[in-house]
């Protein structure tokens, strides 16, 4: 179901009221949180309730509108966890069903302009072997090139749910050791067997 504005407020008040310490960070996700009819009011309310860090998990497409990006920043948005699967044309149709690279790059520029360096982005690529595993190095390089607004990358190896054959699952499975090896192979910036540590 789609929670109403009042239900979201009730959830945020309960979250802020938790003891022994009130929570200071909230992230809105979905689906796509920016399509909620009162999205900007919800962000503003989170700020007014005392959340010191307000985040969203988003595909970013609403931020193609610079006015919307400015309004979200002014309402109190701090960080976007941005779906970002590739830095080359032709990958997004396989991962998201349509070409989105130009749109994603415009989102970066709009966030830069709207937040004047204070609105931050974390790239969230979903990595699928054979679809976009060749992109991890380019995604890292893109993040470094845009480090004035990019504060991190949350690489997410694909998680399979529902009906999928064992053969297909194994062919597309991508692990964190695969990521370490690919970063080394594609960028030379880190040694897979020396520079990676478990959390």
C-alpha positions in Angstrom: 0.0 0.0 0.0 1.0 3.6 -0.4 1.3 5.2 3.1 -0.4 8.6 3.5 1.4 11.7 4.6 -0.1 11.3 8.0 1.0 7.7 8.3 4.5 8.7 7.3 4.5 11.4 9.9 3.4 8.9 12.5 6.2 6.5 11.6 8.8 9.3 11.7 7.6 10.5 15.1 7.8 6.9 16.5 11.3 6.5 15.0 12.4 9.8 16.5 10.9 8.8 19.9 12.9 5.6 20.3 15.0 5.4 23.4 17.6 5.5 24.8 18.6 7.7 21.9 16.4 9.3 19.2 17.3 8.3 15.7 18.9 11.0 13.6 19.0 9.5 10.2 16.1 8.4 8.0 16.0 7.0 4.5 12.9 6.9 2.3 12.8 4.1 -0.3 10.1 2.3 -2.2 9.5 1.7 -5.0 10.3 5.2 -5.9 9.8 7.7 -3.0 9.8 10.8 -5.2 6.5 9.9 -6.8 4.7 10.2 -3.5 2.2 13.1 -4.0 3.5 14.8 -0.8 7.2 13.9 -1.1 8.6 17.4 -0.6 6.4 17.9 2.5 7.6 14.6 3.9 11.2 15.6 3.5 10.5 19.0 5.1 8.7 17.3 8.0 11.7 15.0 8.6 13.9 18.0 8.9 11.4 19.7 11.2 11.2 16.6 13.4 15.0 16.8 14.0 16.4 14.2 11.6 19.9 15.5 11.0 20.4 13.4 7.8 17.6 12.8 5.3 18.2 10.3 2.5 16.3 8.7 -0.3 16.8 5.6 -2.5 15.9 6.7 -6.0 16.2 6.2 -9.7 16.8 9.9 -9.8 14.5 10.7 -12.7 12.5 13.4 -10.9 15.8 15.2 -10.5 16.0 15.8 -14.2 13.8 18.7 -13.3 16.3 21.3 -11.8 13.5 23.1 -10.0 12.5 19.8 -8.3 16.1 19.1 -7.3 16.4 22.6 -5.8 13.1 22.1 -3.9 14.2 18.8 -2.5 17.4 20.2 -1.3 15.7 23.3 0.2 13.2 20.9 1.9 16.0 19.2 3.7 17.3 16.4 1.5 20.9 15.5 2.2 21.8 12.3 0.3 20.4 10.5 -2.7 21.2 6.8 -3.0 21.1 6.8 -6.8 20.5 3.7 -8.9 23.6 3.9 -11.2 24.4 0.7 -13.2 26.7 1.8 -15.9 28.8 4.6 -17.6 28.5 3.3 -21.1 25.6 3.4 -23.6 23.8 0.1 -24.1 23.9 -1.3 -20.6 20.7 0.2 -19.1 18.4 -1.4 -21.6 19.6 -4.8 -20.2 19.5 -3.7 -16.5 16.6 -1.2 -16.5 14.7 -1.8 -19.7 15.6 1.5 -21.4 18.6 3.7 -22.1 19.2 6.0 -19.0 22.9 7.0 -19.2 22.3 10.6 -20.4 19.5 11.0 -17.8 21.8 9.8 -15.0 24.6 12.2 -16.1 22.1 15.1 -16.2 20.9 14.1 -12.7 24.5 14.5 -11.5 24.7 18.0 -13.0 21.3 19.1 -11.6 22.3 17.9 -8.1 25.5 19.8 -8.4 23.7 23.0 -9.3 20.8 22.5 -6.9 22.8 21.7 -3.8 25.9 23.7 -4.5 28.0 20.8 -3.3 26.0 20.1 -0.2 23.5 17.7 -1.7 25.3 14.4 -1.9 24.9 11.2 -4.0 25.9 7.6 -3.3 26.0 5.5 -6.4 24.0 2.2 -6.0 24.8 -0.1 -9.0 23.2 -3.5 -9.1 25.9 -5.7 -10.7 24.9 -8.7 -12.8 27.6 -11.0 -14.4 27.4 -10.7 -18.1 25.3 -7.6 -18.1 27.2 -4.8 -16.4 30.2 -6.4 -14.4 32.4 -4.7 -17.0 31.3 -1.3 -15.6 32.5 -1.4 -12.0 35.8 0.2 -12.9 34.1 3.0 -14.9 31.6 3.6 -12.1 34.5 4.0 -9.6 36.2 6.4 -12.0 33.0 8.4 -12.5 32.6 8.7 -8.8 36.2 9.9 -8.4 35.7 12.4 -11.2 32.5 13.7 -9.5 33.8 13.6 -5.9 32.5 17.1 -5.3 29.0 15.5 -5.1 29.6 11.7 -4.9 30.3 10.5 -1.3 30.4 6.8 -2.0 29.4 3.7 -4.0 27.2 0.9 -2.6 27.9 -1.9 -5.1 25.1 -4.4 -4.8 25.6 -7.8 -6.4 22.3 -8.9 -7.9 20.0 -10.8 -5.6 17.8 -13.4 -7.3 14.2 -13.9 -6.2 11.3 -15.8 -7.7 11.6 -18.3 -10.5 15.1 -18.6 -12.0 16.9 -21.7 -13.2 20.0 -22.8 -11.3 22.0 -22.5 -14.6 20.8 -18.9 -15.1 21.4 -17.9 -11.5 25.0 -19.3 -11.5 25.7 -17.6 -14.9 24.6 -14.2 -13.5 25.8 -14.5 -9.9 28.3 -11.8 -8.9 30.1 -11.8 -5.6 32.1 -9.3 -3.5 35.4 -11.2 -4.3 34.4 -10.8 -8.0 34.0 -7.0 -7.4 37.5 -6.8 -5.7 39.1 -8.6 -8.7 37.2 -6.5 -11.3 38.2 -3.2 -9.6 41.9 -4.3 -9.7 41.6 -5.5 -13.4 39.6 -2.6 -14.6 41.3 0.3 -12.8 44.5 -0.8 -11.2 43.5 1.3 -8.2 43.4 -1.5 -5.6 44.9 -4.9 -5.2 42.2 -7.5 -4.7 44.2 -9.7 -2.3 45.7 -6.8 -0.2 43.4 -3.8 -0.1 40.0 -5.3 0.7 38.8 -6.1 4.2 35.5 -7.6 5.5 33.4 -5.3 7.6 
